[in-house]
Amino acid sequence: MNHKVPIRIDGRFRLGDVLGSGSYAVVYHARNIIKDDAVAIKLESITAQPSSVQRKYAILKRLEGGVGIPCALWFGRESTYHALVLGLLGPSLHDLFLAHDRKFSLHTVVNLGIQLLSRLEYIHSNNYVHCNIKPQNVLVGLGHLKHTAFIIDFGIAKEYWDTATRVHIPFRQNQRLTGTPAFASINNHLGVDLGRHDDLESLTYMLIYLLRGSLPWLTSDDEKLSSSSILEHKVNTTIEVLCDGIPVEFASVLIYTRSLAFSEDPDYGRLCSLLCGLQATLAAPSTCSLDISMPDNHITRHPPISNEHWMAEAAPCLPDATPLRRSTRVSHQRAASPMHPTALRKKPLVAGSRC
């Protein structure tokens, strides 16, 4: 961007150092001079059409109030820029994973799974699918929120539910791959339109990755294989091989998520109960705490803009009794799966609940 960057945004946010940059936007560390607290500000030239930051702001406002959802503080135009103001969070799972020698404990991975299942149920209950679940898009909180996982970057999120007609979006094929190939669902690779089950499949790959330290289709530098090569490995890697040496519950979760129909309501409660049952067998206390933090001697580099690290603030918790809307329509279009579990039944799980 060639235009002069304003010193202040909305008269109250003073820009500081650059946190990251991309093709169309730059993220700055900033301070609210009225409240004297730190924020992050994403500036995008007004020549960018349509505005990606405006769309993210609209989605975040729709999701406002959910546990582990970034809080958008302000959006508007300043000089020749669109500006999105967000609070600060801690590092991403990707940065923490590298800082911990590419391995998380079973306790941490199980508790991440429990929290993120709840996050996805909340996002889905508000008619959105995230479409890009990966370690770079999950951040931990700061201070008293250091055990809370946040899902960020809704840049390619989409609505799966038509609120006007009250029906699920139609099943479509011949779509382009969306998101990150390493954690994309098999159907995403095959050009099938994304639904809720694709978010859950991506989450399961991520949990297995964090527990095992890698995935069979990843090289040492993670992103060098082509998407077609990654798909070939995913299709040819059996669930038994993928989950070798880790608790069987992860295989059960993956089998179930792959078996879901395109517009079928996922049984979030059943998936959570699988992980909660595993959690109960661990020696660590049965809480959803995360025993990960950035080592004191670890130097964290500012990430690329597309990952939006350190750009979210905790939203207030919802009461545990808050109900979630569910659709009742079930499509007969099913994802490719080697098995169809028969013992998985519906059990509601509220946003922000703990086992």
C-alpha positions, -999 to +999 in steps of 0.1 A: +000+000+000+015+033-011-008+057+008+004+075+040-006+054+070-026+074+096-010+078+131-044+072+148-075+053+140-109+066+151-090+092+171-084+068+200-061+040+186-025+050+182-006+028+157+027+011+168+049-016+152+039-038+123+029-073+134+026-087+099+017-079+063+002-095+032-008-087-003-036-063+006-033-055+043-010-048+072-015-055+108-002-031+135+002-033+172-018-003+186-029+012+219-062+026+229-051+059+244-084+063+263-085+029+280-047+024+279-049-012+266-033-029+237-051-038+205-043-050+170-054-031+139-057-044+104-055-018+076-066-026+041-066-002+012-101+010+003-092+000-033-095-036-023-130-047-034-147-064-019-133-056+015-121-087+033-118-070+067-154-057+064-167-092+058-147-106+087-161-078+109-197-087+099-191-124+107-175-117+140-204-095+150-228-123+141-208-146+164-203-121+191-207-134+226-195-169+220-167-184+241-134-185+223-146-162+195-125-131+186-141-098+196-142-072+169-139-038+187-144-014+158-145-012+120-146+018+098-127+040+073-097+060+082-081+081+054-077+057+025-080+026+046-105+002+059-096-005+096-105-035+117-097-032+154-093-064+175-080-071+210-049-092+216-044-129+222-015-151+228+004-173+203-011-198+179-011-236+184+014-236+154+039-214+173+034-233+205+038-266+187+071-256+172+083-242+206+075-276+222+095-296+197+065-305+176+046-325+203+018-318+227+008-341+256-023-363+253-039-342+281-035-310+261-047-325+228-078-340+244-087-308+262-081-288+230-104-312+212-132-308+238-129-270+237-128-268+199-157-291+194-177-266+215-164-237+194-174-254+162-208-262+175-213-226+184-201-214+150-223-239+132-253-230+153-250-195+139-252-209+103-215-207+095-188-232+086-152-220+092-136-238+062-100-235+074-094-252+107-056-256+113-030-249+141-023-214+127-060-205+132-063-215+168-049-191+194-047-193+232-057-165+255-036-143+277-036-140+315-066-156+331-076-168+296-044-188+289-063-221+291-089-209+266-086-217+229-099-192+203-107-199+166-097-170+144-096-160+107-131-162+093-118-149+059-132-179+039-161-188+063-194-193+046-231-197+055-244-232+050-280-224+061-303-201+042-321-181+068-346-168+043-358-201+030-348-221+062-331-248+043-295-261+040-275-250+010-277-274-019-252-302-025-227-290-051-196-306-068-168-293-090-158-267-064-122-254-058-103-266-028-109-242+001-085-237+030-052-255+037-046-288+019-028-304+048-059-303+070-086-302+044-112-330+043-111-356+016-144-342+001-128-308+000-100-321-021-126-338-044-144-306-051-175-311-029-190-280-013-181-277+023-204-284+053-202-288+090-186-323+088-157-309+069-148-286+098-149-316+121-127-337+098-102-309+096-102-306+134-096-343+138-066-342+115-053-312+135-056-331+168-039-362+154-011-339+140-006-322+174-005-356+192+017-375+167+040-346+157+032-350+120+008-366+094+017-392+068+011-367+040+033-340+053+070-335+046+094-321+072+085-285+061+048-293+061+035-274+031+057-284+001+036-313-012+010-305-039-027-308-029-031-337-053-002-355-036-017-348-002-050-362-014-034-394-027-018-399+007-050-392+026-070-417+005-044-444+007-037-440+044-060-462+064-075-448+096-058-477+115-024-465+102-031-428+107-041-434+143-015-461+151-001-456+186-027-431+198-060-437+217-087-454+197-111-425+204-094-404+177-101-431+151-137-432+163-141-395+159-126-396+124-147-425+113-178-407+124-170-373+109-162-390+075-196-408+077-217-378+080-241-367+053-236-333+037-264-316+055-267-339+085-266-325+120-233-336+136-236-352+171-212-328+188-222-342+222-213-378+213-179-366+199-173-347+231-183-376+253-156-398+235-129-373+244-143-367+279-142-404+285-106-405+274-099-374+296-112-393+326-086-420+322-057-396+323-036-390+354-039-352+350-068-334+366-101-337+347-103-301+336-101-285+302-068-267+311-040-265+286-005-274+298+012-254+271+029-220+272+056-203+253+090-211+268+107-181+284+137-184+261+117-188+229+117-159+205+084-156+186+085-141+151+056-121+139+035-144+116+022-136+081-009-116+079-030-145+066-028-162+100-039-132+120-020-141+152-024-120+183-055-103+169-084-113+191-098-106+225-119-129+246-156-126+244-178-130+275-187-165+284-222-177+277-243-194+304-239-232+301-276-236+296-276-215+264-294-236+237-281-239+202-303-240+171-301-271+151-314-279+116-334-310+112-329-316+075-307-345+066-293-350+031-288-385+016-254-373+001-228-389+022-191-384+025-168-412+015-162-434+045-149-469+052-174-473+081-207-459+093-209-461+131-242-472+144-238-464+181-235-426+177-267-408+189-276-372+194-267-355+227-267-317+229-236-298+238-238-262+248-213-236+238-185-231+263-195-262+283-169-281+302-167-318+310 
